[in-house]
Every structure is written in structure tokens, then in C-alpha cells.
Amino acid sequence: MTTEHSTGQGSLGPAVERFDQRVDAMLEAVRGNPVADRVFAAASRVGDFSLIWHVASVVRGGVKRRPDQVVGLAVALGAESLIVNQGIKRIFRRARPTISGDPRFHVREPSTSAFPSGHASSAAFTATILSAWDGTRSRPLWWSLAAIVGTSRAYVRIHHASDVIAGAIVGAGLGAVAIRVLRRMGMP
């Protein structure tokens, strides 16, 4: 299956393009596996609008009796989304590998450019914050969910692998900043 790898607008250079093509070939070897297809397609969908992170936050906040953290994370996710989707993506304007994703998977057609991945950014952002709040015991849970959501975007061919990696880096960085801000507001 051919993809529309960007070589013009927003191109990150030939080395990055080769990396993206290699990762896509590795993912293609897994695509068609019914379990992987279901998991990654579902992860991509629940990552839309940070749905998975808001639901996890509400459940977690109810269990821990921390409604302040639910509200704090929701506001922080909104700010993160604005920075990534209306800020950083407008700078790079990178073309996506496909316009609407791999036809084998039903995903929402994004309205923003590819770089960095907003799903991967919000995933790493949330994993960073929830890991700081919950400590080391929950870190594997939050980062595993983040990795699945981020990877799903390359799996369904709506992002290049480099978009996902950049998104995770941006999200973790923004998450570290958000933790400091949230702690100043009384949310340990």
C-alpha cells in the first residue's frame, strides 16, 4: 500500500523520511492482525479530543476524591491542545502520510497538520502529570496507555512515526511545566 509521504511542504528532511518509511514498513507487518487492528484503531478514536484522558481523570478523581485535579487536568489539557494544535502545528505545517488514514481503519479526518502528533502530545502530557500526582506505582499504567495511543496514530497512517515521537517529547515537556504550575495552584 502506498502512502503520501511528505517530501515537500513541511518536510523534515530525507533522513526523517527514511525513518518514517522504515517504521511504516514494520507496522505494515503487523497491520491485518485482528487484535492489533482493533486495539490501535480504538486507541486512535478514544484519543480524539483527549477523550481517554478526560475519562481516566474523572474516574481517577472520583476514586481519589480529588475533583480539583480533574478540573486542573482538564484546563491544562485545553491549554496543551491550543499550544500544539494552534501553535506548533501551524509552524511546521507538515503533510500527513494519508489524508484520512489507512482505509482499513475508520478514524476521524484531522483538520490540522501532522507535526507533531496531538494525540501523542496529549498522551505524554497526561502521563507526565498523572505519574507526578500518583507516584511510581501508577507510572507504568499511564505511560503504557500513552504509548498505545501515540503508536496508534502511525498504525492507522494518520501520522508519521516522527510526528508521534515529536508529539511525545513536546507533551512530556509541556507536562513538566504544567506540573509546576498546578503545584503552585495547590495541586500536589
C-alpha positions as CSV (number, residue, x, y, z in Angstrom):
1,M,0.0,0.0,0.0
2,T,1.4,3.4,-0.9
3,T,1.2,6.4,1.3
4,E,1.5,10.0,0.6
5,H,4.8,10.6,2.4
6,S,5.6,14.3,2.6
7,T,8.6,15.3,0.6
8,G,7.6,19.0,0.1
9,Q,5.5,21.1,2.4
10,G,6.8,20.7,6.0
11,S,9.3,18.0,5.1
12,L,11.7,17.3,7.9
13,G,14.4,16.0,5.5
14,P,15.4,12.8,3.8
15,A,16.8,11.0,7.0
16,V,13.5,11.6,8.8
17,E,11.5,10.5,5.7
18,R,13.6,7.2,5.5
19,F,13.0,6.6,9.2
20,D,9.2,7.1,8.8
21,Q,9.2,4.7,5.8
22,R,11.0,2.1,7.8
23,V,8.7,2.3,10.8
24,D,5.7,2.3,8.5
25,A,7.0,-0.9,6.9
26,M,7.4,-2.5,10.3
27,L,3.9,-1.5,11.3
28,E,2.6,-2.9,8.0
29,A,3.9,-6.3,9.0
30,V,1.5,-6.1,12.0
31,R,-1.5,-4.5,10.3
32,G,-4.0,-7.1,9.4
33,N,-3.7,-8.8,12.8
34,P,-7.3,-8.6,14.1
35,V,-6.3,-7.9,17.7
36,A,-3.7,-5.2,16.9
37,D,-6.1,-3.6,14.3
38,R,-8.9,-3.4,16.9
39,V,-6.6,-2.1,19.7
40,F,-4.9,0.6,17.7
41,A,-8.0,1.7,15.8
42,A,-9.9,2.0,19.1
43,A,-6.9,3.8,20.8
44,S,-6.8,6.3,17.9
45,R,-10.5,7.0,18.2
46,V,-10.6,7.4,22.0
47,G,-7.6,9.7,21.8
48,D,-9.7,12.2,19.7
49,F,-10.3,15.3,21.8
50,S,-8.3,13.7,24.6
51,L,-11.4,11.7,25.5
52,I,-9.5,8.8,27.1
53,W,-7.6,11.3,29.3
54,H,-10.7,13.1,30.5
55,V,-12.5,9.8,31.3
56,A,-9.4,8.5,33.1
57,S,-9.1,11.7,35.0
58,V,-12.8,11.7,36.1
59,V,-12.6,8.0,37.2
60,R,-9.2,8.6,39.0
61,G,-10.5,11.9,40.6
62,G,-13.6,10.1,41.9
63,V,-11.6,7.2,43.4
64,K,-9.0,9.5,44.9
65,R,-11.6,12.2,45.9
66,R,-9.6,14.9,44.0
67,P,-12.1,16.8,41.9
68,D,-9.6,19.7,42.0
69,Q,-7.2,17.5,40.0
70,V,-9.9,16.6,37.5
71,V,-10.6,20.3,36.8
72,G,-6.9,21.1,36.8
73,L,-6.0,18.4,34.3
74,A,-9.0,19.4,32.1
75,V,-7.9,23.0,32.0
76,A,-4.2,22.0,31.5
77,L,-5.2,19.7,28.6
78,G,-7.1,22.5,27.0
79,A,-4.0,24.8,27.2
80,E,-1.8,22.0,25.8
81,S,-4.1,21.4,22.9
82,L,-4.1,25.1,22.0
83,I,-0.3,25.3,22.2
84,V,0.2,22.1,20.0
85,N,-2.7,22.4,17.5
86,Q,-3.0,26.1,17.1
87,G,0.7,27.0,17.7
88,I,3.3,24.4,16.9
89,K,1.5,22.6,14.1
90,R,1.0,26.0,12.3
91,I,4.8,26.5,12.3
92,F,5.6,23.2,10.7
93,R,2.5,22.5,8.5
94,R,3.7,19.0,7.6
95,A,1.6,16.9,5.3
96,R,0.2,13.7,6.8
97,P,1.1,10.3,5.3
98,T,-2.5,10.0,4.2
99,I,-5.4,12.4,4.1
100,S,-7.9,10.3,6.1
101,G,-5.9,7.4,7.4
102,D,-5.5,3.9,6.1
103,P,-8.8,2.8,4.6
104,R,-8.7,-0.4,6.7
105,F,-9.4,1.7,9.8
106,H,-12.2,4.1,10.4
107,V,-10.7,7.3,12.0
108,R,-11.7,10.9,12.1
109,E,-10.1,13.0,9.4
110,P,-8.0,15.6,11.2
111,S,-8.2,19.3,10.4
112,T,-4.6,20.2,11.5
113,S,-1.2,19.4,10.0
114,A,0.8,16.4,11.0
115,F,3.8,17.6,13.1
116,P,3.8,17.0,16.0
117,S,1.1,14.4,16.8
118,G,-1.6,16.0,19.0
119,H,-2.7,12.6,20.3
120,A,0.9,11.7,21.3
121,S,1.4,15.1,22.9
122,S,-1.7,14.9,25.0
123,A,-0.9,11.3,25.9
124,A,2.6,12.1,27.2
125,F,1.3,15.3,28.8
126,T,-1.3,13.5,30.8
127,A,1.0,10.6,31.6
128,T,3.6,13.1,32.9
129,I,1.1,14.8,35.2
130,L,-0.7,11.7,36.4
131,S,2.6,10.0,37.1
132,A,3.7,13.0,39.2
133,W,0.5,13.0,41.1
134,D,0.2,9.3,41.7
135,G,3.9,8.3,42.1
136,T,5.9,5.5,40.7
137,R,3.3,2.7,41.1
138,S,0.9,4.1,38.5
139,R,3.6,5.3,36.1
140,P,3.6,2.1,34.0
141,L,-0.2,2.3,33.5
142,W,-0.2,5.9,32.4
143,W,2.8,5.6,30.1
144,S,1.6,2.3,28.6
145,L,-1.7,3.9,27.7
146,A,0.2,6.9,26.3
147,A,2.4,4.7,24.2
148,I,-0.6,2.8,22.8
149,V,-2.5,6.0,21.9
150,G,0.6,7.6,20.3
151,T,1.6,4.5,18.4
152,S,-2.0,4.1,17.1
153,R,-1.6,7.3,15.1
154,A,1.2,5.9,13.0
155,Y,-0.5,2.5,12.9
156,V,-3.7,3.9,11.3
157,R,-1.5,6.0,9.0
158,I,-2.8,9.4,10.1
159,H,0.7,10.4,11.4
160,H,4.3,9.6,10.5
161,A,6.3,7.9,13.3
162,S,8.4,11.0,13.7
163,D,5.3,13.1,14.3
164,V,4.4,10.7,17.2
165,I,7.9,10.9,18.7
166,A,8.0,14.7,18.5
167,G,4.5,14.8,20.0
168,A,5.6,12.6,22.9
169,I,8.6,14.9,23.5
170,V,6.5,18.1,23.3
171,G,3.8,16.6,25.6
172,A,6.3,15.4,28.2
173,G,8.0,18.9,28.2
174,L,4.7,20.7,28.5
175,G,3.6,18.3,31.2
176,A,6.7,19.1,33.2
177,V,5.8,22.8,33.0
178,A,2.2,22.1,33.8
179,I,3.1,20.2,37.0
180,R,5.0,23.2,38.3
181,V,2.0,25.5,37.5
182,L,-0.5,23.1,39.0
183,R,1.6,22.7,42.2
184,R,1.7,26.4,42.6
185,M,-2.1,26.3,42.5
186,G,-2.1,23.8,45.3
187,M,-2.4,20.5,43.4
188,P,0.4,18.3,44.6
